[in-house]
Amino acid sequence: MSRTQRTDEGRGRLGSVLSGLAVALGCVLFLGGFVWGAVVYQPYTVPTGSMTPTIGAGDRVLAQRIDGSEVRRGDVVVFRQASWGDLPMVKRVVGVGGDRISCCTDGKLMVNGKQVAEPYLPDGKGAAATGIPATTVPKGHLFLLGDERSGSLDSSVHLGDSNRGSVPRGAVEGRVDAVAWPMGKFGMLERPDGFADMSGGISDPGPLRLMVIAVVSGAVLVLGGAAYGPVAKRLGRGRARSRGRSEEAAHVG
């Protein structure tokens, strides 16, 4: 056997080993990313347009399973409250226990005497369809509004309830991290800066980006590793034909 043939065989074995490792690692990343996502996130379909333009009616969202104690101002949450119909609802948290909420001053929502910038509201729409009289959020509760204030059955509508329109933190089932469907709207939800300098600040995004990176990287490794065999065989046949022609020319010469 020639030295060239031995070298090619060695490279072929090494390539096969690396190909197998790439496929194995790719499977771990691909499947692991999906399993991780299934454990951490829960999909929901938003039934109404009360969160437009952030989330539209019929949009599919991914909500990170969290404890209600982790919720911060500005978060979009999925919750269930018996006095609101006992169905999963999606609203934005604008106040937490102890906050003083009112609207509107110069067309702005007021939280603890500060005007809050709300870039997520529909263009040309105010901070409330009707005024919100000053109210203090009970401890352990959340004050929630829809981004489409004119059509949202939210805390502003339930001000006459025993908890002054708020819901307990324990009613929260998840924090919305992204819109997953339709594909044209796929993307992470931005954390609003208007609440960033208040006590507690705003929440950090969940691990969804890392999960997507893991799944995509895994798919690339699996496809790349699986493609190595056919590509290597084609290249090997090409080299063999080239050597054959060279040896034939040398023999003739």
C-alpha positions in Angstrom: 0.0 0.0 0.0 1.4 3.4 -0.9 2.2 6.1 1.5 -0.5 8.3 -0.1 -3.1 5.6 0.4 -2.2 5.2 4.1 -2.4 8.9 4.6 -5.8 9.1 2.9 -7.1 6.2 5.1 -5.9 7.9 8.2 -7.5 11.2 7.3 -10.7 9.3 6.5 -10.8 7.6 9.9 -10.2 10.9 11.7 -12.8 12.6 9.6 -15.3 9.8 10.4 -14.6 10.2 14.2 -15.0 13.9 14.1 -18.2 13.6 12.1 -19.6 11.2 14.6 -18.7 13.5 17.5 -20.3 16.5 15.7 -23.5 14.5 15.2 -23.6 13.3 18.8 -22.9 16.8 20.2 -25.5 18.3 17.8 -28.1 15.9 19.0 -27.4 16.8 22.6 -27.7 20.5 21.9 -30.7 20.2 19.6 -32.8 17.9 21.9 -31.5 19.5 25.1 -32.6 22.9 23.9 -36.1 21.7 23.2 -36.3 19.8 26.5 -34.9 22.9 28.4 -37.5 25.1 26.7 -40.4 22.7 27.6 -39.4 22.7 31.2 -38.9 26.5 31.5 -41.6 27.9 29.2 -45.3 27.4 28.7 -47.0 28.4 25.4 -50.2 30.4 25.5 -52.6 31.8 22.8 -53.7 35.3 23.5 -57.5 35.5 23.1 -58.0 39.2 22.7 -56.4 42.4 21.3 -56.0 44.1 24.7 -52.2 43.9 24.4 -51.9 45.3 20.9 -49.6 46.4 19.3 -47.2 44.4 21.6 -49.2 41.2 21.2 -52.2 40.7 18.9 -55.3 38.6 19.3 -54.5 34.9 18.4 -50.7 35.4 18.8 -48.9 32.5 20.4 -46.5 33.6 23.2 -43.9 31.8 25.3 -44.2 32.5 29.0 -41.4 31.7 31.4 -42.7 29.7 34.4 -41.8 31.9 37.4 -43.0 32.5 40.9 -45.2 35.6 41.4 -42.6 37.1 43.7 -40.2 37.5 40.8 -42.5 39.8 38.8 -41.3 43.4 38.3 -43.0 46.5 36.9 -43.2 46.5 33.1 -43.4 42.7 32.9 -46.1 41.2 30.7 -47.6 38.3 32.6 -50.1 35.5 32.2 -52.3 35.2 35.3 -55.6 33.7 36.4 -58.0 35.5 38.8 -61.4 34.1 39.8 -63.1 37.6 40.0 -61.9 38.4 36.5 -63.4 35.3 34.9 -60.9 32.6 36.1 -59.4 32.3 32.6 -55.7 32.8 31.6 -55.2 36.5 30.8 -52.3 38.6 29.6 -51.6 42.1 30.9 -48.7 44.4 31.7 -47.7 45.1 35.3 -47.5 48.8 36.0 -47.6 48.7 39.8 -46.6 46.5 42.7 -47.5 46.4 46.3 -47.3 49.8 48.0 -47.3 51.8 44.7 -49.5 54.8 44.3 -51.1 54.6 40.8 -53.1 57.4 39.0 -53.8 58.6 35.5 -53.5 60.9 33.8 -51.2 63.9 34.3 -50.1 65.4 30.9 -51.5 62.3 29.4 -49.0 60.1 31.3 -49.5 57.2 33.8 -48.3 58.2 37.2 -46.5 55.8 39.5 -45.5 57.1 42.9 -45.7 60.6 41.7 -43.6 60.0 38.6 -44.7 60.2 35.0 -43.9 56.9 33.2 -42.9 56.7 29.6 -44.9 53.9 27.8 -43.5 53.4 24.3 -45.4 50.2 24.0 -48.8 52.0 23.7 -50.5 52.3 20.3 -49.5 55.4 18.4 -51.7 58.3 19.2 -53.3 56.6 22.2 -53.2 57.9 25.7 -52.2 56.2 28.9 -55.8 55.4 29.8 -59.2 55.4 28.1 -60.6 57.1 31.2 -59.0 58.5 34.2 -57.7 56.3 37.0 -58.2 57.8 40.4 -55.3 57.7 42.8 -55.1 54.2 44.3 -52.6 52.3 46.4 -51.7 48.8 45.4 -52.1 46.4 48.4 -49.0 44.6 49.6 -48.4 41.3 47.7 -50.5 42.5 44.8 -50.0 43.7 41.2 -51.8 46.4 39.2 -52.2 45.4 35.6 -53.2 47.3 32.4 -53.5 46.2 28.8 -51.3 48.1 26.2 -54.5 48.8 24.3 -56.1 50.7 27.1 -59.4 51.5 25.3 -60.4 47.9 24.9 -58.8 46.2 28.0 -60.7 44.8 30.9 -57.9 45.3 33.3 -57.3 46.8 36.8 -58.7 50.1 35.8 -62.1 48.4 35.2 -61.9 46.5 38.5 -61.2 49.4 40.8 -64.4 48.7 42.7 -63.2 45.2 43.7 -62.0 44.5 47.3 -58.4 44.7 46.2 -58.9 48.0 44.3 -58.4 46.3 40.9 -55.2 44.5 41.8 -54.5 40.8 41.7 -52.3 38.7 44.1 -48.8 37.8 43.0 -49.8 34.2 43.4 -52.2 34.4 40.5 -49.3 34.8 38.1 -48.6 31.7 35.9 -45.7 33.0 33.8 -43.9 36.0 32.4 -44.1 36.5 28.7 -40.7 36.5 27.1 -41.5 36.3 23.4 -44.0 36.1 20.6 -43.6 32.7 18.9 -46.3 32.9 16.3 -47.0 34.1 13.7 -43.5 33.8 12.4 -43.5 37.3 11.0 -43.8 38.7 14.6 -41.4 36.3 16.2 -39.2 38.1 18.7 -38.3 38.9 22.3 -40.4 41.4 24.3 -38.5 44.5 25.3 -38.3 45.5 29.0 -39.6 49.1 29.2 -37.0 51.6 30.6 -39.7 53.7 32.1 -39.7 51.6 35.2 -35.9 51.0 35.4 -35.0 53.6 38.0 -37.8 52.6 40.4 -37.2 50.4 43.4 -36.7 46.8 42.3 -35.9 47.9 38.7 -37.0 45.8 35.8 -36.6 42.0 35.2 -33.9 40.4 33.2 -34.8 38.4 30.1 -35.2 34.6 30.5 -32.9 32.0 28.9 -34.9 31.8 25.6 -32.0 33.2 23.5 -29.7 30.6 24.9 -32.2 27.8 24.1 -32.6 29.1 20.5 -28.8 29.2 20.1 -28.5 25.6 21.4 -31.2 24.3 19.0 -29.8 26.1 15.9 -26.2 25.1 16.8 -27.3 21.5 17.3 -29.0 21.4 13.9 -26.0 22.8 12.2 -23.7 20.2 13.8 -26.0 17.3 12.9 -26.4 18.4 9.3 -22.7 19.1 9.0 -21.6 15.9 10.5 -24.1 13.8 8.5 -23.0 15.5 5.3 -19.3 14.6 5.9 -19.7 11.0 4.7 -21.1 11.7 1.2 -18.8 14.6 0.7 -15.7 12.6 1.7 -16.6 9.7 -0.6 -17.1 12.1 -3.5 -13.7 13.7 -2.8 -12.1 10.3 -2.4 -13.3 9.1 -5.7 -12.1 12.3 -7.3 -8.6 11.9 -5.8 -8.6 8.2 -6.9 -9.4 9.1 -10.5 -6.7 11.8 -10.4 -4.1 9.4 -9.1 -5.1 6.9 -11.7 -4.6 9.4 -14.5 -1.3 10.4 -13.1 0.0 6.8 -12.8 -1.3 6.1 -16.4 0.6 9.1 -17.7 3.8 8.1 -15.9 3.5 4.6 -17.3 3.1 5.8 -20.9 6.0 8.2 -20.4 
